[in-house]
Amino acid sequence: MGRALTFKQKEVINIVDGKRLGYVQDVEANFETGEITAIVVQGNGKLFSINSKNDVVIPWEKIKRIGEDIILVEFNDIRQ
């Protein structure tokens, strides 16, 4: 696992359909363990609204690969 700051501004791509989901805007963490539990991608209006800002919360277990500039996720829960 990496530091939260290293995830900021990485592009997130869904390997299910090859779509670009956006860029990591934030992370969610368990403050008791210090582990990252999810990444938050800023929504663009085309994605299923997870919260009032259209952000998409992707659980940590959906992340398949983390590269230098890109994060690959396998996320079937997005509705268009």
PyMOL commands that place a pseudoatom at each C-alpha (Angstrom):
pseudoatom trace, name=CA, resn=MET, resi=1, chain=A, elem=C, hetatm=0, pos=[0.000, 0.000, 0.000]
pseudoatom trace, name=CA, resn=GLY, resi=2, chain=A, elem=C, hetatm=0, pos=[1.200, 3.514, -0.652]
pseudoatom trace, name=CA, resn=ARG, resi=3, chain=A, elem=C, hetatm=0, pos=[0.864, 6.850, 1.009]
pseudoatom trace, name=CA, resn=ALA, resi=4, chain=A, elem=C, hetatm=0, pos=[-2.368, 8.727, 0.410]
pseudoatom trace, name=CA, resn=LEU, resi=5, chain=A, elem=C, hetatm=0, pos=[-0.593, 11.624, -1.265]
pseudoatom trace, name=CA, resn=THR, resi=6, chain=A, elem=C, hetatm=0, pos=[0.866, 9.336, -3.935]
pseudoatom trace, name=CA, resn=PHE, resi=7, chain=A, elem=C, hetatm=0, pos=[-2.653, 8.514, -5.177]
pseudoatom trace, name=CA, resn=LYS, resi=8, chain=A, elem=C, hetatm=0, pos=[-3.753, 12.094, -5.727]
pseudoatom trace, name=CA, resn=GLN, resi=9, chain=A, elem=C, hetatm=0, pos=[-4.220, 13.037, -9.368]
pseudoatom trace, name=CA, resn=LYS, resi=10, chain=A, elem=C, hetatm=0, pos=[-3.609, 9.542, -10.748]
pseudoatom trace, name=CA, resn=GLU, resi=11, chain=A, elem=C, hetatm=0, pos=[-5.994, 8.636, -13.545]
pseudoatom trace, name=CA, resn=VAL, resi=12, chain=A, elem=C, hetatm=0, pos=[-8.355, 5.733, -12.802]
pseudoatom trace, name=CA, resn=ILE, resi=13, chain=A, elem=C, hetatm=0, pos=[-9.318, 3.335, -15.597]
pseudoatom trace, name=CA, resn=ASN, resi=14, chain=A, elem=C, hetatm=0, pos=[-11.928, 0.599, -15.296]
pseudoatom trace, name=CA, resn=ILE, resi=15, chain=A, elem=C, hetatm=0, pos=[-10.640, -2.656, -16.816]
pseudoatom trace, name=CA, resn=VAL, resi=16, chain=A, elem=C, hetatm=0, pos=[-14.209, -3.972, -17.130]
pseudoatom trace, name=CA, resn=ASP, resi=17, chain=A, elem=C, hetatm=0, pos=[-15.024, -1.643, -20.028]
pseudoatom trace, name=CA, resn=GLY, resi=18, chain=A, elem=C, hetatm=0, pos=[-11.798, 0.329, -20.600]
pseudoatom trace, name=CA, resn=LYS, resi=19, chain=A, elem=C, hetatm=0, pos=[-13.387, 3.642, -19.613]
pseudoatom trace, name=CA, resn=ARG, resi=20, chain=A, elem=C, hetatm=0, pos=[-11.545, 6.451, -17.940]
pseudoatom trace, name=CA, resn=LEU, resi=21, chain=A, elem=C, hetatm=0, pos=[-13.324, 7.191, -14.687]
pseudoatom trace, name=CA, resn=GLY, resi=22, chain=A, elem=C, hetatm=0, pos=[-11.417, 10.340, -13.803]
pseudoatom trace, name=CA, resn=TYR, resi=23, chain=A, elem=C, hetatm=0, pos=[-8.695, 11.272, -11.366]
pseudoatom trace, name=CA, resn=VAL, resi=24, chain=A, elem=C, hetatm=0, pos=[-8.252, 10.397, -7.703]
pseudoatom trace, name=CA, resn=GLN, resi=25, chain=A, elem=C, hetatm=0, pos=[-9.413, 13.366, -5.651]
pseudoatom trace, name=CA, resn=ASP, resi=26, chain=A, elem=C, hetatm=0, pos=[-9.309, 11.839, -2.192]
pseudoatom trace, name=CA, resn=VAL, resi=27, chain=A, elem=C, hetatm=0, pos=[-8.895, 8.622, -0.251]
pseudoatom trace, name=CA, resn=GLU, resi=28, chain=A, elem=C, hetatm=0, pos=[-10.869, 7.096, 2.589]
pseudoatom trace, name=CA, resn=ALA, resi=29, chain=A, elem=C, hetatm=0, pos=[-8.974, 5.514, 5.455]
pseudoatom trace, name=CA, resn=ASN, resi=30, chain=A, elem=C, hetatm=0, pos=[-9.533, 3.563, 8.633]
pseudoatom trace, name=CA, resn=PHE, resi=31, chain=A, elem=C, hetatm=0, pos=[-8.043, 5.845, 11.251]
pseudoatom trace, name=CA, resn=GLU, resi=32, chain=A, elem=C, hetatm=0, pos=[-7.628, 3.021, 13.756]
pseudoatom trace, name=CA, resn=THR, resi=33, chain=A, elem=C, hetatm=0, pos=[-5.459, 0.897, 11.439]
pseudoatom trace, name=CA, resn=GLY, resi=34, chain=A, elem=C, hetatm=0, pos=[-4.112, 3.620, 9.155]
pseudoatom trace, name=CA, resn=GLU, resi=35, chain=A, elem=C, hetatm=0, pos=[-5.107, 1.586, 6.079]
pseudoatom trace, name=CA, resn=ILE, resi=36, chain=A, elem=C, hetatm=0, pos=[-6.621, 3.110, 2.968]
pseudoatom trace, name=CA, resn=THR, resi=37, chain=A, elem=C, hetatm=0, pos=[-10.102, 1.639, 2.447]
pseudoatom trace, name=CA, resn=ALA, resi=38, chain=A, elem=C, hetatm=0, pos=[-11.175, 3.366, -0.780]
pseudoatom trace, name=CA, resn=ILE, resi=39, chain=A, elem=C, hetatm=0, pos=[-10.241, 5.931, -3.396]
pseudoatom trace, name=CA, resn=VAL, resi=40, chain=A, elem=C, hetatm=0, pos=[-12.571, 8.726, -4.419]
pseudoatom trace, name=CA, resn=VAL, resi=41, chain=A, elem=C, hetatm=0, pos=[-12.803, 9.735, -8.071]
pseudoatom trace, name=CA, resn=GLN, resi=42, chain=A, elem=C, hetatm=0, pos=[-14.438, 13.022, -8.962]
pseudoatom trace, name=CA, resn=GLY, resi=43, chain=A, elem=C, hetatm=0, pos=[-17.629, 12.360, -10.896]
pseudoatom trace, name=CA, resn=ASN, resi=44, chain=A, elem=C, hetatm=0, pos=[-18.318, 14.047, -14.194]
pseudoatom trace, name=CA, resn=GLY, resi=45, chain=A, elem=C, hetatm=0, pos=[-22.097, 13.789, -14.364]
pseudoatom trace, name=CA, resn=LYS, resi=46, chain=A, elem=C, hetatm=0, pos=[-22.077, 10.687, -16.589]
pseudoatom trace, name=CA, resn=LEU, resi=47, chain=A, elem=C, hetatm=0, pos=[-21.421, 8.308, -13.723]
pseudoatom trace, name=CA, resn=PHE, resi=48, chain=A, elem=C, hetatm=0, pos=[-23.854, 6.957, -11.163]
pseudoatom trace, name=CA, resn=SER, resi=49, chain=A, elem=C, hetatm=0, pos=[-24.120, 9.455, -8.359]
pseudoatom trace, name=CA, resn=ILE, resi=50, chain=A, elem=C, hetatm=0, pos=[-22.631, 8.004, -5.186]
pseudoatom trace, name=CA, resn=ASN, resi=51, chain=A, elem=C, hetatm=0, pos=[-22.987, 11.223, -3.220]
pseudoatom trace, name=CA, resn=SER, resi=52, chain=A, elem=C, hetatm=0, pos=[-24.143, 14.780, -3.724]
pseudoatom trace, name=CA, resn=LYS, resi=53, chain=A, elem=C, hetatm=0, pos=[-21.002, 15.715, -5.697]
pseudoatom trace, name=CA, resn=ASN, resi=54, chain=A, elem=C, hetatm=0, pos=[-21.295, 12.774, -8.143]
pseudoatom trace, name=CA, resn=ASP, resi=55, chain=A, elem=C, hetatm=0, pos=[-18.057, 11.378, -6.750]
pseudoatom trace, name=CA, resn=VAL, resi=56, chain=A, elem=C, hetatm=0, pos=[-17.413, 7.663, -7.180]
pseudoatom trace, name=CA, resn=VAL, resi=57, chain=A, elem=C, hetatm=0, pos=[-16.075, 5.769, -4.172]
pseudoatom trace, name=CA, resn=ILE, resi=58, chain=A, elem=C, hetatm=0, pos=[-14.077, 2.710, -5.238]
pseudoatom trace, name=CA, resn=PRO, resi=59, chain=A, elem=C, hetatm=0, pos=[-13.332, 0.182, -2.473]
pseudoatom trace, name=CA, resn=TRP, resi=60, chain=A, elem=C, hetatm=0, pos=[-9.675, -0.808, -2.030]
pseudoatom trace, name=CA, resn=GLU, resi=61, chain=A, elem=C, hetatm=0, pos=[-10.369, -4.433, -2.997]
pseudoatom trace, name=CA, resn=LYS, resi=62, chain=A, elem=C, hetatm=0, pos=[-11.509, -3.268, -6.480]
pseudoatom trace, name=CA, resn=ILE, resi=63, chain=A, elem=C, hetatm=0, pos=[-8.047, -1.849, -7.243]
pseudoatom trace, name=CA, resn=LYS, resi=64, chain=A, elem=C, hetatm=0, pos=[-6.108, -4.291, -9.440]
pseudoatom trace, name=CA, resn=ARG, resi=65, chain=A, elem=C, hetatm=0, pos=[-2.898, -2.396, -10.303]
pseudoatom trace, name=CA, resn=ILE, resi=66, chain=A, elem=C, hetatm=0, pos=[-1.297, 0.871, -9.289]
pseudoatom trace, name=CA, resn=GLY, resi=67, chain=A, elem=C, hetatm=0, pos=[1.145, 2.344, -11.781]
pseudoatom trace, name=CA, resn=GLU, resi=68, chain=A, elem=C, hetatm=0, pos=[3.181, 5.508, -11.835]
pseudoatom trace, name=CA, resn=ASP, resi=69, chain=A, elem=C, hetatm=0, pos=[0.375, 7.547, -13.452]
pseudoatom trace, name=CA, resn=ILE, resi=70, chain=A, elem=C, hetatm=0, pos=[-2.624, 5.208, -13.627]
pseudoatom trace, name=CA, resn=ILE, resi=71, chain=A, elem=C, hetatm=0, pos=[-4.709, 3.067, -11.302]
pseudoatom trace, name=CA, resn=LEU, resi=72, chain=A, elem=C, hetatm=0, pos=[-6.545, 0.105, -12.855]
pseudoatom trace, name=CA, resn=VAL, resi=73, chain=A, elem=C, hetatm=0, pos=[-9.761, -0.956, -11.152]
pseudoatom trace, name=CA, resn=GLU, resi=74, chain=A, elem=C, hetatm=0, pos=[-12.300, -3.688, -11.763]
pseudoatom trace, name=CA, resn=PHE, resi=75, chain=A, elem=C, hetatm=0, pos=[-15.520, -1.928, -10.881]
pseudoatom trace, name=CA, resn=ASN, resi=76, chain=A, elem=C, hetatm=0, pos=[-18.897, -3.197, -12.091]
pseudoatom trace, name=CA, resn=ASP, resi=77, chain=A, elem=C, hetatm=0, pos=[-20.996, -0.973, -9.834]
pseudoatom trace, name=CA, resn=ILE, resi=78, chain=A, elem=C, hetatm=0, pos=[-21.039, 2.117, -12.086]
pseudoatom trace, name=CA, resn=ARG, resi=79, chain=A, elem=C, hetatm=0, pos=[-24.308, 2.812, -13.885]
pseudoatom trace, name=CA, resn=GLN, resi=80, chain=A, elem=C, hetatm=0, pos=[-24.440, 5.088, -16.901]
for i in range(1, 80): cmd.bond("trace and resi %d" % i, "trace and resi %d" % (i + 1))
show_as sticks, trace
zoom trace
